[in-house]
Amino acid sequence: MALAVSDEHGALSMLARTTSSQATAGVEATAFLEAAATTFRSPASDSDATLSFGIDLGTATIVLTAVDQQGGPVYWDSLPCQAVRDGVVVNFGDAVAAVRQLKTTATAALDREIAAAATAFPPGVPAAEARACRYVLENAGITCRQLVDEVTAAQALLQLTEGAIVDVGGGSTGVGVVMNGAIIALDDEPGGGHHLDLILAGALGISIEEAEERKRRGDHDYSHILRPGIERIASSIVRQIGDHPIQSIHLAGGAVRVPHAASIVTAFSGIKAWAYPHSELVTPFGIAMS
């Protein structure tokens, strides 16, 4: 396995080649995510009466999603909230308040009560701390019907047969190795989107909050600034994959919306990496499907 490209010219050539071919990967997942993006605070008109809900307690945002009985995207909404750090609920009251607000807005938009939802936690979070996610939902008046790790949730949407699923969260990067459609290895290491925010904020002389917003918008190419941070994430991915014979890496999470993120991971790891449009919605909608 090649771990790095030795010269900058070779790395840039890899960027050009991989960027042009990314669109061929994950056709069904791509179509789902494109459709899902259009349902932001605007429910799909042909939704079923029975919906399944998911709530993603992220480091920078909390996201509520809904899918219909066929697994199609129906609705999503989000609120900025820093009540969760590295998958651990550090401000319980703020997390509950955000979930309650999202629930109220969704109830009005969908014209139905949200009685139950699934939620998720990073793979490396101990079970005792992961249960706090369940308690957030319950204190917001929602029954927690399922508590899963974020990589397993992403697989519920991506439905990979083989490859590595990578969920890049704000504080950690989780990796699941998939063989024959099943996750056979699961790990998590510190380091993720927040580290990229710190790099961007320092380089541009802006606040961390503004750096997070600019990174998520993705309307400017900051890959030349963020490349060292993305390579750090790629190094974590390589360590977590270990000796497993992986041929493809599938990136999920808001952090990997950075232009060329997949190409940088490919160049560093020597393994083809795929980025999905609206990659920040992979895990939230996967939670609803779980």
N, C-alpha and C positions, 0 to 999 in steps of 0.2 A: 504494500500500500504506500503510495507516495504521500508524504506529509506536507510538502511545500513545493512551490515553484521557485527555482533558484534565482531567476532574474526577473526584473520588472517587465521587460518586453514580453517574456513568455506568459507572465500573469495577465497582462493586458490582452494578449491574443486569446487566452482562455476566456477572458471576460466577453470578448466579442462573439466567440463561437457559442458559448453557453447561453448568452442572452437571447440569441436568435432562435434557439431550439426549445426553450422552456415551455412555449405554448403547446407543445405536443403532449405534455404530461397531464395526467389526471383530468381527462376530458369531463367526466361526470362530476367530479368534485369542483372543477372550475365552473361548470354550468350552474351547479347548486349555489356557489358563492356569489356569482354574478346576480342570480335571482334574489338571493338573500339580502344583498346590499340594497336593493330597491325597497325593502320592507321596513326600513328604518322609520319608526313611529308612524308607519303607514301600512296597515295589515293587508295581506294579499286578499283580493276580493273573493277568491274561490276557495277559501279555507274551510275545512271541515268543522263540524260542531265540536268534535273532540280534539283537543290539542294537548301536546306534551310540552312542558316548560323546563327551561334550564336557567340557572343563575351562576354566572362566573364571577367569583370574588377576586378580581385582579389587583395587582399592585397599584396601577394608575387609574383604573376604571372598574366599575361594576356593571356587568352586562346581563340583561334579561332577554332570553330568546324563546321562540315558540315554533314548533313544527306540527304539521298535521298528521293524520293517521297513516298517510303514505310516506311520511318522512320528508315532505316538502317544506321549505321555509315559509313562515307565515308572518313573523313580526320580530323586531328586535329594538331595543333601546339601551342606552348606556348613560352613566353619570360618572364624572370624575370623582374619585374618592381614594384617599391614601390611608384607609383604615386597615389595609392588609399589607404586610411586608414579608417577602419571601414565602408567601403561602400561609403565614401566621397572622391571625387577627390581632392587631395591636391596639385598635380602637374600636371596641365592640359596639359602642353606642352609635358612632358614625356609620359603621357598616350596616347596622339594623335600620337606621334612618334612611340610608340610600336605597336599600332593598324595599322598604315600605313605600318610598316615593315612586320607584319604578313599578311596583305592584299597582299602586293607585292609578298611574298613567296608563298602564297596560289594561287594567280592568275597564277603564273608560273607552280606550281605543278598540278593544276586542269585544266589549259588551258581554263579559263573563267574569266570574270570579276565578282567581288563581289560588286554588286550594293546596296544590302540591307542585313541587319542582325538584329537579336534581341539581346537585352542585358538585364542585370538584376541588382538588387540592394538588399541589406539586408532588411528584412521586417521592421526594426526599423528606417530606414532612411527617413526623411521627404521628401515629394513630391518635394519640391523646390530643394533640394540637389540631389535627385534621377535623376532629369532631366539633371544634369551635365553629367550623363552617356550617355544620348542621344546626347548631344553636342559633346562629345568625338568622337563618331562614325561619326557624320556629318562633323566635322573638318578633319577627316581622309578620307573623300570622300565616306562615306557609309551612306545610308539612314537607319534610325532606324525604322524598320517596327513594332517592338513590344518592350515595356518596362515592364518587369514583376519583381516580387520579386523572390528571389532565391529559396525559398521553393516551390513556385508554379512551378517554372522551374524544380526542382527536381521531383516533382510529375508527370510532363509531361513524364518523363522517367520511373519512378518506377511504376506508375499506381496502387497505393495501393487502396484497398477497405476499409481497416480499419488499423489504427495505427498512430504513430507519426513520421513525417519526420523531421529529424534534420540535418540542414546544418551548419556544424562547419567551419566558415570562419576564417580568420586571426585575426580579431578583435572582432567578435561577434558570437553568436550562435542563429540561428533562428529555431523555432519549429512550425510546422503546424500539427494540429490535424485533421485526416482524418476519416470521417464517411460516409459510403455508397458511397465511391469514390470521395467525395467532401471535400475540406478543410473548416472546420467549425470554426476554431480558429487559429489565426496566431499571433506570438509574436517574440520578439528578445531581447536578453540581451547582454551586453558587456562581453567579455571574449571568447577566442578561441585559435587558433593555435599559435598566437604570445606569449601567456602566456606560452605555452608548450616550445617554443623556449627559452624563458628566463630561465626556470627551467633547461633545458638540457645544455644550454650554461654555466650557473653557476656551475652545477655539474661537467662538463667535462673540464671547463676552456678553452672554445673555443668561437669564435665569434658567435653572434646571427645568422649571415648569414650561417655559417657552421653548426650550430645546425639545422636550417631550412632545409638545404640540407640533412643532415643525417636522420632527421625525415621523410622526404619525400621519401628517398630511401627505408627505411624500411628493410634494410638488417641486422640490429642489433636490438636486443630486449632491448629497453630502458624503458619498461613498469614499472620496479621497481623504476626508477627515476621519471618517468612522472605520476605515479599513482595519487599523490595528485592533479596535474593539471587536469587530466582526471576526477577525482571525483568532482572537482569544476565545470567542464562542465556538469557532470551528475546532480549535484545539480541544475544548471540552467535549465536543461531539465525538472526535476521534478517540479520545480516551474512553468514553462510555461505550462506544461500539466495540472496542477491544479487538479480539481476534475473529469476531463474527464475519462471515464472507458477504458483506453488504455491497450491493451494486448501486444503490440509490438512496439519497437523503431527501426527506420531504419536510419542508420548513413550515411551521405554523407560529402564529403570534404577531402582535403588532410591531415588535422590534425588527422583524425581517421584511417590513414594507420598504426599508431603505433600498433605493435603486442599486442593482448589482449585488445585493447581499448573497443571493444564491450562487452567483458566479465567483464571488470571493471565497465562499465556502468550498466550492468545487475546486478552485485553484489550490487552496491550502490543503484540502484533504485527499485529493486525487479521486474522490467519489462524486459522481454526478449528483448535484443538488437541484431540487425543484422548488420554486417559489410559486405560491398560489395567489391569484388576485384576492384582495380583501382577506389576507391571511389571518388578520386579527379576529375573524369570525369563525375560523375552523373549530377551535376548542369550545367557544360559547355555544355554537349550534350542535356540536358533538355532545355537549352535556345534555341538551334537550333530548337528543336521540338516545341517550343512555338509559 
